[in-house]
Amino acid sequence: MSNVFGLLDDYVRMLADIKNPAFLYRFIRDKGQHFPRHVSAHTMYGRGQIKQCFMNSAKLAENHPGLRYVEGYAVTTRLPWFLAHHAWCVDEEDRVVDVTWDSGMDYWGVVFDPATIREEHNRHGNFCLLDSGTGYNMSLIMRLYPELEQISEQVAGRAINWR
């Protein structure tokens, strides 16, 4: 079992107790997957800019067709209990290629296709797909997980206006 999955699941359950649908945590938990294996990314691809994981990973995937962009949550060896919203790439064997961190230890996320990356970047002007810079990118989340609207209404006990 993934440490990140366990933390995501804990967050979703705790937030449900206070009637919070935990949109982003739930989306990543339910639609994401575990990426347990890594490659020596810095040796193969160089280092990305510190604190620029979304940009680093989007550009890396764009420049290396064998890599796919992933956005989700990860933990590091330094803070294995702290979920960080993060982006990385995976290769053809689903191995993590993380040019931003050198201490990542567990990754859980959703793979995005190049067209979605371009479309969302053009729409919001930033590289983070799931957070538009002014809050969660609910149009993308709901498009990819339409059942979440009904789930969120069940959790909150009322209709949620996410538009």
C-alpha positions as CSV (number, residue, x, y, z in Angstrom):
1,M,0.0,0.0,0.0
2,S,1.2,3.5,-0.9
3,N,2.0,5.9,2.0
4,V,0.5,8.7,-0.2
5,F,-2.7,6.8,-0.9
6,G,-3.1,6.2,2.9
7,L,-2.7,9.9,3.6
8,L,-5.1,10.9,0.8
9,D,-7.6,8.4,2.1
10,D,-7.2,9.8,5.6
11,Y,-7.7,13.4,4.4
12,V,-10.8,12.5,2.4
13,R,-12.4,10.7,5.4
14,M,-11.5,13.4,7.9
15,L,-12.8,16.2,5.6
16,A,-16.0,14.2,5.0
17,D,-16.6,14.2,8.8
18,I,-17.0,18.0,8.5
19,K,-19.0,17.8,5.3
20,N,-16.1,18.9,3.1
21,P,-16.1,16.9,-0.2
22,A,-12.3,17.2,-0.5
23,F,-12.5,17.7,-4.3
24,L,-8.8,17.6,-5.1
25,Y,-7.8,14.8,-2.6
26,R,-10.7,12.7,-3.7
27,F,-10.0,13.2,-7.4
28,I,-6.4,12.2,-7.1
29,R,-7.1,9.3,-4.8
30,D,-9.8,7.9,-7.0
31,K,-8.5,8.6,-10.5
32,G,-4.7,8.4,-9.7
33,Q,-2.3,5.6,-9.5
34,H,0.8,4.6,-7.6
35,F,4.2,5.1,-9.1
36,P,6.6,3.2,-6.9
37,R,9.7,3.0,-9.1
38,H,12.1,5.9,-9.9
39,V,14.9,6.6,-12.3
40,S,17.9,8.8,-11.7
41,A,16.3,11.8,-13.3
42,H,19.0,14.4,-12.6
43,T,21.6,12.3,-14.2
44,M,19.5,11.6,-17.3
45,Y,17.6,15.0,-17.7
46,G,19.4,17.5,-15.5
47,R,17.8,19.5,-12.7
48,G,14.7,21.6,-12.9
49,Q,14.1,24.9,-11.2
50,I,13.5,24.7,-7.5
51,K,9.8,25.0,-6.5
52,Q,8.7,24.9,-10.2
53,C,7.6,21.2,-10.4
54,F,4.6,21.9,-12.7
55,M,6.6,23.9,-15.2
56,N,9.6,21.6,-15.0
57,S,7.5,18.5,-15.6
58,A,5.3,20.0,-18.4
59,K,8.4,21.2,-20.3
60,L,10.2,17.9,-19.7
61,A,7.2,15.9,-21.1
62,E,6.9,18.3,-24.1
63,N,10.6,18.0,-24.9
64,H,10.9,14.2,-24.4
65,P,8.0,12.3,-26.2
66,G,8.7,9.1,-24.2
67,L,7.7,10.9,-21.0
68,R,4.2,11.7,-19.7
69,Y,3.2,14.5,-17.3
70,V,1.7,13.5,-14.0
71,E,0.1,15.7,-11.3
72,G,-0.9,14.5,-7.9
73,Y,0.6,14.2,-4.4
74,A,4.0,13.0,-3.2
75,V,6.0,12.7,-0.1
76,T,9.7,13.0,0.5
77,T,12.2,11.1,2.6
78,R,12.5,14.3,4.8
79,L,8.8,14.7,5.4
80,P,7.1,11.3,4.8
81,W,3.9,12.4,6.6
82,F,3.4,15.7,4.6
83,L,1.4,15.5,1.3
84,A,2.7,17.9,-1.3
85,H,0.8,18.8,-4.4
86,H,3.4,18.0,-7.0
87,A,4.1,17.2,-10.6
88,W,6.6,14.8,-12.2
89,C,6.9,12.7,-15.3
90,V,6.8,8.9,-15.9
91,D,8.6,7.0,-18.6
92,E,7.3,4.1,-20.7
93,E,7.7,1.7,-17.8
94,D,5.8,4.1,-15.4
95,R,8.9,4.9,-13.5
96,V,9.0,8.4,-11.9
97,V,11.2,11.0,-13.5
98,D,11.3,13.9,-11.1
99,V,13.7,16.7,-12.0
100,T,12.5,19.0,-9.3
101,W,13.1,16.9,-6.1
102,D,15.9,14.6,-5.2
103,S,14.2,13.2,-2.1
104,G,10.8,12.1,-3.4
105,M,9.9,8.6,-2.1
106,D,6.3,7.9,-2.8
107,Y,4.1,9.3,-5.7
108,W,0.4,9.0,-6.5
109,G,-1.1,10.9,-9.4
110,V,-3.1,11.3,-12.6
111,V,-1.4,11.1,-16.0
112,F,-2.4,13.9,-18.4
113,D,-2.1,13.9,-22.2
114,P,-0.3,16.6,-24.0
115,A,-3.5,18.2,-25.5
116,T,-4.9,18.7,-22.0
117,I,-1.7,20.2,-20.7
118,R,-1.6,22.7,-23.6
119,E,-5.3,23.5,-23.3
120,E,-5.2,24.2,-19.6
121,H,-2.0,26.1,-19.8
122,N,-3.5,28.4,-22.5
123,R,-6.7,28.8,-20.5
124,H,-5.1,29.7,-17.1
125,G,-1.6,30.8,-18.0
126,N,0.1,28.5,-15.5
127,F,1.5,25.0,-15.6
128,C,-0.4,23.5,-12.7
129,L,-3.4,21.8,-14.2
130,L,-5.5,21.1,-11.1
131,D,-5.2,24.5,-9.5
132,S,-5.8,27.4,-11.8
133,G,-4.0,29.9,-9.6
134,T,-7.3,31.2,-8.1
135,G,-8.5,27.9,-6.7
136,Y,-9.1,24.4,-7.9
137,N,-9.6,23.9,-11.6
138,M,-13.1,22.5,-11.0
139,S,-14.0,22.4,-14.7
140,L,-11.2,20.0,-15.5
141,I,-11.7,18.0,-12.3
142,M,-15.4,17.6,-13.0
143,R,-14.9,16.8,-16.7
144,L,-12.5,14.0,-15.7
145,Y,-14.6,12.8,-12.7
146,P,-18.3,13.7,-13.4
147,E,-19.4,11.4,-10.5
148,L,-17.7,13.7,-8.1
149,E,-20.6,16.2,-8.3
150,Q,-23.0,13.6,-6.9
151,I,-20.5,12.3,-4.4
152,S,-19.8,15.9,-3.1
153,E,-23.6,16.5,-2.7
154,Q,-23.8,13.3,-0.6
155,V,-20.9,14.2,1.5
156,A,-21.9,17.8,2.1
157,G,-25.6,17.0,2.4
158,R,-26.5,19.7,-0.1
159,A,-25.8,20.8,-3.7
160,I,-22.4,22.5,-4.1
161,N,-22.0,25.3,-6.6
162,W,-18.5,24.6,-8.0
163,R,-19.0,26.6,-11.2
